[in-house]
Amino acid sequence: MPIGQVTRGTTGTNRLRRVDRWIAQLSPLRLASVPLVVDLGYGASATTSLELHQRLARVRANVEVVGIEISQERVTEASKSARPGVSFRLGGFEIPGERPAVIRALNVLRQYDESQVLANWQRMVDRLQPGGVLVEGTCNEVGRVASWVDVTTDGPRSLTVSLRLADLSAPGASGPSIVAERLPKVLIHRNVPGESVHRYLADLDRWWQVHAPLGVYGPSQRWTAVAASMKQDWPILGTKARWRLGELTVDWHAVAPRGFEW
Ligand SMILES: C[S@@+](CC[C@H](N)C(=O)[O-])C[C@H]1O[C@@H](n2cnc3c(N)ncnc32)[C@H](O)[C@@H]1O
């Protein structure tokens, strides 16, 4: 029996472009001798699995995407869209089949209880190729507010938030802490005083306000300045090139929930 439960199948065209762009630069994908990527819980249509393949094929020849769903009905439907490099099969957190280099699981654990996250992360990473990575996270319906954690057999490595900066700059828009509603399950209930992720989001909002005058040069100039300021107090990873895209990655240990143990 596949491990997990059937949940709402909400998905949409282009919804996962931000996380796909981030996965495309990962070395486990680029260097894998078998470039197999699993899209776990692709939802009511094949769309995001097909898009993932399209995006990764630009950077990695022969990449194969296998969409895995726990709903047989969704597997039957998606299989009509199978094509060279993209196939679909029934399964759950046990990740059946060959070992993947990358597992993308977006908007899947969101519908589970927080207490189920760790065991399922461990189940999934146990199925990775050596050096492989699980990318697990959440985004809004149109994919403009997103966040994810990358996890290896050694545990979580980092938290990335990715935001459409033009939306943050609109009159009356809230700051980058809008991502609080779309944090990965492991963190979404931890945005409360006393938890590091709460302080992290508060700092992001504060620097976003401080650097408001740079908005005249465009939102990515403003965000780049936010990232540089955050770096004074937080172990921010990544380069300016990533920040310009509206991303910010921080070492997991700085934002892990209190008492989190791998
Ligand atoms: C909200 S949809 C997400 C679709 C797509 N990943 C996206 O982000 O647009 C969640 C899907 O995950 C599937 N799902 C939930 N638990 C699963 C599991 N353990 N293994 C495989 N699929 C699962 C559900 O059946 C549902 O179709």
The ligand as a MOL file (V3000), in Angstrom:
LIG
                    3D

  0  0  0     0  0            999 V3000
M  V30 BEGIN CTAB
M  V30 COUNTS 27 29 0 0 0
M  V30 BEGIN ATOM
M  V30 1 C -2.3570 20.1080 -3.5360 0
M  V30 2 S -1.8480 18.8250 -4.6390 0 CHG=1
M  V30 3 C -0.3160 19.4710 -5.1770 0
M  V30 4 C -0.1050 19.3270 -6.6610 0
M  V30 5 C 1.2030 19.8710 -7.1700 0
M  V30 6 N 2.3390 19.2720 -6.5240 0
M  V30 7 C 1.2470 21.3740 -7.0130 0
M  V30 8 O 1.9520 21.8510 -6.0980 0
M  V30 9 O 0.6060 22.0960 -7.7710 0 CHG=-1
M  V30 10 C -1.3680 17.5170 -3.5040 0
M  V30 11 C -1.3930 16.1500 -4.1450 0
M  V30 12 O -0.5400 15.2850 -3.3930 0
M  V30 13 C -1.1070 14.0080 -3.3930 0
M  V30 14 N -0.5590 13.2730 -2.2550 0
M  V30 15 C -0.8100 13.4590 -0.9460 0
M  V30 16 N -0.0800 12.6230 -0.1940 0
M  V30 17 C 0.6570 11.8800 -1.0530 0
M  V30 18 C 1.6050 10.8570 -0.8700 0
M  V30 19 N 1.9340 10.4260 0.3410 0
M  V30 20 N 2.1730 10.3290 -1.9570 0
M  V30 21 C 1.8410 10.7660 -3.2050 0
M  V30 22 N 0.9470 11.7360 -3.4310 0
M  V30 23 C 0.3520 12.3060 -2.3670 0
M  V30 24 C -2.6010 14.2660 -3.2950 0
M  V30 25 O -3.3390 13.1580 -3.7140 0
M  V30 26 C -2.7590 15.4960 -4.1750 0
M  V30 27 O -3.0810 15.1260 -5.4860 0
M  V30 END ATOM
M  V30 BEGIN BOND
M  V30 1 1 1 2
M  V30 2 1 2 3
M  V30 3 1 2 10
M  V30 4 1 3 4
M  V30 5 1 4 5
M  V30 6 1 5 6
M  V30 7 1 5 7
M  V30 8 2 7 8
M  V30 9 1 7 9
M  V30 10 1 10 11
M  V30 11 1 11 12
M  V30 12 1 11 26
M  V30 13 1 12 13
M  V30 14 1 13 14
M  V30 15 1 13 24
M  V30 16 1 14 15
M  V30 17 1 14 23
M  V30 18 2 15 16
M  V30 19 1 16 17
M  V30 20 1 17 18
M  V30 21 2 17 23
M  V30 22 1 18 19
M  V30 23 2 18 20
M  V30 24 1 20 21
M  V30 25 2 21 22
M  V30 26 1 22 23
M  V30 27 1 24 25
M  V30 28 1 24 26
M  V30 29 1 26 27
M  V30 END BOND
M  V30 END CTAB
M  END
